[in-house]
Amino acid sequence: MKFTTEQRLDNGVLEREFTLGEIPGTLWTSGSEPAPLILIAHNNGLPRREPRLLARARHTAAQGYAVATIDAPACGERPRSAADDRARAELRRAMQAGEPVDGIFESLVGPLVANAVPEWRTTLDALLARPETNGRVGYSGWTAVGIHLAATEPRIEAAGLFAGGYVPLAQREEARQVTIPLLFLLQWDDEGNPRQRALDLFDAFGSKQKTMHANMGGHVGTPWFELEDGGRFYDRHLK
């Protein structure tokens, strides 16, 4: 892991960009003691410096966590194939037209998740070897990656998942293998994630400790207080 830039933010958080082979990422830390690590994964295609993700990461780090994110394959700075771009364009067109999107979605998101999770595990290996982390690990963000990572990576102890109506159908079975504590956020009027599918996915998780928070509004309308509630969730399970 090679750090390329760093800056000290007004809230005392140290923000450092890094590269790990071909993987670009960012690490946020505060304080001098080793801290629990939270991996923040953004939705497919978005950059790791997307403003809402930055706000979440900086706030969470200020609460006494090490926080990290990466640009997984086909996200942010990473190159995308022509097939990826065509699939995204077709997905947008079908959703706007109200047409079935399962086949398009499976062809796009399935490979993204399959390629992303190994890189997240490589990143986790590197981060847990650093003195800023204490071995406790949580996950926050994109549901499709979170399901596969939580099902295959025993070091993840708790996860906060966003939306989740559209995940590959095969992951509904994989969700039954996820048994860690979960906080599942649902926007009730999310135009991009059908409500019933999200409810069905929540029901499929094998966790005995799982909580759903549903708020009115569209996809990007999650209230700020959910970040504070999320902090209490991670405090309970990682501190």
N, C-alpha and C positions, 0 to 999 in steps of 0.2 A: 504494500500500500504506500503510495507516494502522495504527499500533500503538495498541492500546487499553489494555493492561495489561502489566506486567512484574514479574518477581520473580527474585531471585538465590537459587538453590538451594544446599543445603549442600555439594554437590560443585563449586561454582563456576560451574555452568552458568547462563546467563541465559535465562530462559523468557519469551517475549513472545507475547501474543495479537495477532492482526491481522485486519483486514478488507481485502478487495480487491474493491471493488464489492459484490456480494452474497455473496462467498465468505468464510466465516470460517476462520481457520487459526491455527496456532501455529508459532513459530520458536524453536529452541534453538541457542545458540552458546556457545562457550567460547574463551578466549584473545583476543588482539588481532590476530592475523594472518588474512588470508583463508584459508578452508578449503574442502575439497571438500564438496559438498552431497548429502545423501541424502534423497530423498522417501520418506516412510513412508505407505502407503495401507492403511487398515483395511478389513475385509470389509464387505459391503453392509449398511447400516442401523446399524452401530455408530457411536457418537460418537467424535470425535478424542481425547477425554479418557478413553477406556476405559483401565482401570488397566494392562493388559499393554502397550498401545501407549505409554503414558506412561513406563513402566519402560524399554522398549527405546529410546525417543527420548532420555531423559535420560542413560542409560548411553552411548549412541553419541556424543552430543554431547560428553561428558566425555573421549572418546578422540580429540578433535581434529577433529570434523566439525561442519558446520552441518546441522541436521536440521529438516525441515519437514513438516507434515501439514495437510490441509484437511478440512472436512466437505463432501464432494461432494454433488451433488443427491440428495435422498432419504436422506441420511445425517445422523446426529447432530441438529444444530439445524435442519437444512433441512426444509422441509415435504415430506410424502409424500402422494401422491394416494390416493384410495380404491381405485383399481385396484391400486396397489402393495401396499397392506395386504391386499387380497383375495388377490393372488398369493402373498404370503408365508404367509398362513394356509393356503392350499391346498397350498403346497409342504410346510409342516410336517406337515399331515395325511397327504399322500401318502407322505412319507418314513416316518412312524410306522407307516403301514399296509403298507409294503413295496411300494407301487405304483410304476409307472414315473413318473419326474418330468421327463424331458427336455423335454417340451413346456411344462410349467409353468416350468421353469428358464429356458428360452430366452426366454419372454415377460417374465420378470422381470429377468434379469441383462443380456440384450442391450441394452435401453434404458438401464439404469444405467451400463454401460460407455460407451456412445455419448455420454451426457451428461457423464460424469465426465472423460473424457480431455481434451476441450477446456479445461476449467477447470484441470486439472493443468498443461496447457501454458501457459495464461495466468499461472498462479502461478509456473511455472518462469521465464518471461520476467521477472517482477518480481523474483524472488529473485536471478537472475544479474546483475541490474543493481545489486545492493546490494554494499557494500564487504566484507561478512562472507564472501562466497563467492568462489572463485577460478576458476570456470568448469568444474571437473570435477563430474560428476553421476552418482549412483547411485540405484537404486530398491530399495525393500524393502516386501514385503507382499502384498496381495491379487493373486492370480495373474491373474484375468480382466482387471483394469485393467492389470497389468504387461505382459501380452502385447501388448495394443493400443498401449500407450504406447511400449514398446520397438520395436515394428514401425513406428511412425509418427514417432517423435521421435529424431532422430540424436544429440541431445546426451546421451542416456542411454548410459553406457559400461559399466555392469555392473548386474546385478539379482539380488536374493535373493527367491525366490518361495515362498509357503507353500501347502501342501496341493495343490489344483489338480485334484482328481478331477472336480469339477463345474465346468466352464467351458462356455460355449456351444460346440456342436460345430463351428461355423464357425471358431472360434479354433484348432482343431487344424491347419487349413491356414495360418492366420495365423502360428502358432508356427514354421512352417518359415522364415518371413521374419526371425525373431529370431536374430541371429548374435553378439550380445555375450556375454561371459562370464556364466555363470549358476550360482547356488547354489540348489538346489531342495530344500526341506525337506518330508519326508513322515512323518506319524504313521501307523505301520503298522496301527493299529486305529481309525483315524478313522471314527467313525460317520457323518459327513456327507460324506465324500469317498471313493468306492470306490477301493480300492487299484489295481486293474488299470487303471482309467481314468487315474489319476495316472501310472502307469508308462508307459502309452501316450503320454500328453502329453509326458512327459520325452523319450521316444524321438523325438517329432515335432520338437522344437526344432532349428533349423538351426545352433546354436552348436557350434563345434569345442571350446570350453572349457566344459564343463558338468559339474557335480558334484551327485550326489544324496546327501543325508544322511537315512537312515531310522532312526527311533527307535520303540520300542514305546510304546503308549499311545494315548489318544484325542485328540480335536481340540485341546484346550487343554493337552495334556501335553508340549509341546515343552520339552526340558531347557534350563536356563539356559546351559549351556556352548555351545549352538548360537549364542547371541548373541555369545559370545566368538569362536567360529569364524567367524561372519559378519563380525566386525570384522577378522579377518585376511584374509578374502576381499576386503573393500573396501580394506584397506591395500595389497594386492597390485595392485589395478587402478586405484585412484584417488589413491594417494600416490606 
